[in-house]
Amino acid sequence: MILNNVVTVGRELQVHQLARQVGREIFSADDITEALDIVARENPDLIIFDYRFSPADIKKFLNSLDKNSQIVIAAVGNDGAQKYSSQQFSDAGVNHYLPGSQDYHKLIEIVKKMQRQSEPDVNNFFADEIAASVCMVGKSASALHTLKMIKLVAESRCNPVLIIGETGTGKEVAAKAVHNLRHSARPFVAVNCAALTANLLESELFGHVKGSFTSADREKTGLMELAADGTIFLDEISEMPLDLQSKLLRVVQEKTFRKVGGTEELHCKATIIASSNRDLALEVQAKRFRADLYYRLDVCPIMISPLRSPERKQDIPLLAEFFLKTSTICPQKAGKITSITKIALESLLQYDWSGNVRQLRNIIDRAVLLESTDKIGLSSIVIDSWKFNQFSVNSESEKIKDFSLDKAERQLIARALQETHWQKTKAADLLGISRATLYAKVKQHSIECLESDAEESSSLSKAESAAV
């Protein structure tokens, strides 16, 4: 449990040592004046006063702080020789009182409480408690339908379970939701079928006996066995080689398997959940997937819509806000970037998200790294324009000549000004830039107010003046 910045006020060495247990950076002040300077410069999470400061001293300090300050104040007593009561410190505005400088465990509890209070309220991002337990963000019709199917399958004895969806849509999240509803206390074992060769995958799944092949110098327990009576999740099962598919079919049908090179029949008690980013019916037609295995898997499939689909697109702002509030990519900015501008969200809604939820999360993490204000603006939303690479060498110069960063910036600024009827403060807020930057950009791009816009802006200004 660590806080970013902690300030100690006083010269008591043990209090400094106490602060080092809970802070990444420790700032020490000898007196209240120096403490006020440090607070103004560093904006600490916690300030600890040693026993030399009375309740009246601390009250004087608090009165000198900004009234909106959210800094937590703790006071440390003189190890038994108490001059003031905890109530007196409380009345002075101290949040927590530690009787002595050895009260490390009490300080830890204080820090834990602070961190719980600072955690974002994420309940608004989920349809219900089940969705919240596995972070299934979304309240669209598509998200609700997926959640309904997850509950239906989990409450049944359906085994195996098939989950279909494009890369990055959240298939493993859905698999964990089924697992948590069915037997959350049991093991959840995942294996990526596309990441291993046929021989390695067979050995990983079923295990092998000693001497079954050249490097098998000892017996290996397979993932099927490790899953026990929990869940084995076969991610991207469409990438599994055909000969291994036949062995998996036997497990699905008979609920038994043998280790590589072994003769003993082992019982498979686990729920088998398979996922695919391909249409398995088309894979069957192309002879790349066994029809009999497909029909065994396709009992009650859970379909996850891509993020660009109309029925799921409304979840994009919700997902973007959730990823912003839970991003850990830049700890020093935690809690400092509070929202995303309207025009930045609009740009997210217009993108087709070929990488789906995973790609959106990466874009928000990148925006957090790039953003220097308290709101993510359009300039921090950087999405790779990989589609331009599809143009041929001959036609690329002809097709791409209309694409210009200057032209795009001019159009966005002009649009923001038109939407806000040339109210520059509102337009700057929409764009996520300062008013001074907006003025400079308007001048740089020679953006002029049209007569109709000027008349509307003038009438709005008059109406606002009359209202005042």
N, C-alpha and C positions, 0 to 999 in steps of 0.2 A: 504494500500500500504506500505509494509515493506521490507527493504533491510536487508541482513544478517549482514554485518559489516559496520559501519560508523566511520570515524576518524574525530575529531575536532582538529584544530590547533589554539592555543591561549587560553586565560584565561577568555574570555567573557562568563559569566554564561548563558545569554540568547541564545547564539549560541549552548551551550551544550543542553539546553532545546529543542531547535529547532531540533537538531539531534535525540533526544529521540523520537520524533514524527514519525520518518521514519526508525529507525534502531532497530534490535533485540539486537545487542551488540554495545555499544559505547566505543570507545577508545579515550582518551584525551592526547594530546601532548602540551607541553608549547612552544616548538620551533621547527624549521625545522629539526634539528638533531634528536630529539626524534621522530618526525613524520616519518622520514626515517626508523628508527629502527622498529616502529610499522608496517609500510607498508610492510617491508621485512618479518615480522613474521606473519602478519594476512591477507595480500592480500585483503584489503577492497574494497567495491563496490563504496564508495563515500568518498571524503575528503572535509571538509568544513573549510575554513580559515576565521578568524574573521577580523575585520576592521584594526587591528594593522599591518597586513602584506600587503606590497605594491605589485604592479604588478611585480616589479623587484625581490622581495623576492620569490614570487611564481614561477617565471620563473627559478630562481636558483634551487628551489626545484624540479621542473619538469625535469631540465637538469640532476639531480642526480638520477632520476628514470630509470628503465629499459626501453629502447626505445619501447619494445613490450607491455608495460603496458597499460591496458584498463581501468584504474581507472578514474572515473568522478570527476572533480574538480569544486567546487563551492566557490565563495567568497561572504562574507556578508559585506555590507556597514555600515556606522556609523549613521544610522537612521536620515538622512537628512543632516548631516554635512559631505558631501562627499568631499574627498580630491582627488580621482581619478575617471575617467569616466569608464563606462562599456566597452568602446572601448579599453581603455588601458589594462584592465584585459583580454579582449578577445585576444588582440595582444600578451599578455604574455602566452597564452595557457589555460586560464580558460574557462571551458565549459559553465558555467552559473554564472550570477551575480545577487545577491539579494540586492536591495537598503538598506534594513534594517533587523534587527533580528526578526521582527514581520511578515515577509513575509512567513507565514506557507503555505498558499494556493499555492504560486508560487513554493515552495519546493515540495509540493505534485505533482504538474504538472511535475516537473523535474523527480521525482521518477517514475511516470506513464510512461513517455517517455522512461526511462531507461529499465523498465520492458517490454515494447512493443518491444524495440530493441533486448532484450535478448531472446525473445520467439523464439522457433525453427521454421524454415521455413518448414512447413509441406505440402506445396502444391504438392511436388513431390510424396507424398504418395497416392494421390487420382486420380481417373479417370476424375472427373470433379467437378464443384462447388457443385452439389447436393450431391455427395459422401462426399465431405469435410464438408458440413454442419452437417452431422451426424456421421462423423469420420468412414466412410466405407473405410478402408484401403485396397488397392489391385488394381492391373492392369492386372491380369491374365485373360485368356479367360473366366474362370468361374466367376470371379468377374464382368467382363464387361457384361456377360449374365444376371447375377442376377440384375445388375443395370438397364439393358434394360427392364427386366420384371417389376421391381419396377416402372419405368416411365410409362410403358404401362398400368399397373393396376391403378396407381395414376391418370392418365389423363382420365381414363374411369369413369363410374358410378358403377363399380363392387363393390358389397356389399352383402355378406361378402367377406373377403379376407383371403386366407389360405397361411401360410408360413410353409414350411417343412424343417427341418434340425436337425442334431444331437445337443446334448447339447453343448453349448459354441461356436456355429458357428456364432452367431450374429443375431438371429431371431428378437430380440427386436429392434436392430439397423435398420434392414430392415423395421420393422413396423413403426418406427419413420420417416424413409425416405418417406414411403407412406403418412404418416400423414402430414409431412412438405410440400410435393408437392401438396397435395390436399387441406388442410386448416390449415396452420401452426399457425394461430392466434387463433384457437379453442383449447379446452382442449384435452389433451392426458392422458387417465386413464388406468393404467395397473393393472391386477390382476393375481396372480399365482394360477391356478386351482388346483395344486397339494399340495398347502400349507394349505388348509382349509378343514374341514369336509363338508359333503353335506349340512347340515343345515346352517352352518356358511357361506358357499359359496353362497347359495341361498339368504340369508339375505344381504350379501355384494353386490351381483349383483343387486337385485331388491329392496332392502330396506324392511322395515316392518312397520306395523301400531302398535300403542300402544295397548298392551294387546294381541297381536297375539300369544305370548308364554310366559312362566313363567317370564323370565327376561326382557321382552320387556316393560320397564316402560315408554318409550317415543317413538315417531315416528322416524324412521331412513330413511334418503335419500340414495338410493342405487347408486352404481357406474354407472349403466346404465343411471340414471337420471342426475348424476353429469357430465357425458361425454357430455350431451346436444347434440349439432350438431357437436361435434368433433369426437374423436376416442375412442372406448373401445377396449383394447387389452387383449385378453384371452390367456394367456401364458400356454402352455402345456394342451391344451383342451382335449387331450386323457385321462387325469386323472380325468376328470369330471364324477361324478356318472351318471348312465344311466337314473335315474328318472329326474335328473336335465337337462340332454341332451334334453329330450322331451320338457321341458319348454323353453329351449333356442331355439329349433326348431321353436316354435311358434313365438318367437321374430323375428327370421330370416325371417319367412314367412309373418307374419302379421304386423311386425314393431310395435307391442304393447306388453305391459306386465302389470302385477299387482304386487303390493307390497305383501309380505307375510302377509296373513290375511286380505288383502284389497279387495275391489270390484271395485275400480275405474280403468278404462283402461288408462294407460299412454303411450304416443307415444314415440317410440325410433327413434330419428333422427340421432343417431351416426353411423359412419362407424364401423362395427364390423370386427376386424382383429383377427384371431385365429392362434395359432402356435402349432406345435407338433414335438416332437423328435422321434415319432414312425411312422411307416407306417400305416396310418389310414385304408387303404384297408385291411391289414392283421388283424387289430384290429376289423374290421367289420366281417371278416370271423370267428374270435375267439369269436364273440358275446360280445365284450367288448366296442363296439362303435356302435351307431345307424347308420344303412345304410342310412336312409332318411336324417339325419343331415349331414352325410359325403358327400352325393351327392349335398346338398345345398351349402356346403362349397367349394367343389372342382370345382369351375368355372374356375379360371385361377390361379392355385397355383404358388407360388414363391418358387423355390427350391434353397437351399443354400448347396453347396458341402462341405464335411468335409475337414479339412486342409491337411489331408494326401493324398487326391486324386491327381492324376497326373496333372489334369487341374488346380489345385489351389496351388500346392506345391511351385510354383515360388513366391508366395506372402509371404512366410515365412520370407526371409531376410528383405523384406520391412516392414512387421509387427514388426519384432524384433527391427529394427532400430527406427521405430515410437514409440514403447513402451519405448525404451531406452531414446529417446529425450523428451518424455512426462511424464516419471515416476516421481511421487512425493513422493515415499516411503521413500526417504532419502534426505531431503531438503539441508543438508550440502554438499551433493555431486552434487548438480544441476550444470550442465554444465562442471563438472570436468571429467566425464567419457564420452568420445567423440565417441567411436566406439566399434565394436565387431570384434575380430580377425577372420581371414578366417577359421581357423580350428574349432573355436567355432560355427560359422555359419554352417559349414559342419555337425557338430554333431546335430544341430537343424533340418537340412534337412533330416537326417537319422531316426529321431524319428517319430513314427506313430501318435502322438497327439490325443489320445482318448478324451481328454478334449477340443480339438480344440483351437480356438483363446483365450478363457478365460484361458486355461492352459498355453499357450505360454506367455501371459501377466504376469501370476504369476511367471513363470520361469525367465523372464527378471527382474522383480522386485526383486526376490531373488538374482539374479546375481549382481544387483546394490548394494544390501546390503553387499554381500560377497566380491566384488571386491575392491582391494586396489590400483590399478593402474589406468591409464587413458583409458585403453581398457579392455573390458570384455573378459577374456581368458577362455580356456576350463575348467580350474579348478573351475570357478565360475558358470558354467552351471550344476546345480545339478537337475537331473530329477529322481523322485521316481521310482524305479524298482519294481512296484507293481506286475508285471506279475510273478515274481519269487515265489510269495505266492500261485500261482495256483498249484505248484508241490506238489505231495503227500509226506507224511512224509518218506515213504520207498524209493521213487525214487529221493527225493530232493538232498540227499548227492551225488548220482551218477551223476545227471544232472548239479548240480551247482558247482562241484569240479573244472571245467575248468574256472569258473569265478573268477578272482583275480584282485584286484585293482593294485597290482604291475605288473602283466602281462599286463593288459590293458595300464598302464602308459608306460611300456617299448615299447609296440607295437606302441603307438602313437608317442613317441619320435623318435623311429627308422623310422617311416613313414615320419615324418616331416623332418628328416635329409636326407632321400632318395629323397624326393620331392625337397629339396633345394640343392641337390648335396653336402651335408655336409658343406654348408655355415652356420656356427653356429649362426651368428647374425640373418640371415633370418629365420632359424628354430626356434630360441627363440621367434622371433616376431610372427610367425605362432601360436606357442603354448601359447602366451600371458604370457611368463615368462622372467626373465632376462637372459643374457648370462651366468652369474656366476651360476645361478640355473641350467641351461642346462648342463654346464660342470659337476656339481655335480651329476646330474641325470644320465648322460652318464657313469660316473665312477661307480655310485651305481649299475646300471643295467648291467654293463660290455658290453655296446653296442659297437661293433667294426665295422669299415668301411670295406665293401666288396671290393674286388679288382676292380670290374667294377665301383663301386661308386668312389673309390679312383682315378682311371684313369680319370673318367669324371670330378671329382672335380679339379684334377691337370690341365687338359686341359682348364677348365674354368678360373682357376687362371692365367694360362699363357696368355690366350686370354685377360683377364682384364688388365694384366701388359703390354701387347703389345699395347693395346688401349690407355693406359695412356702415 
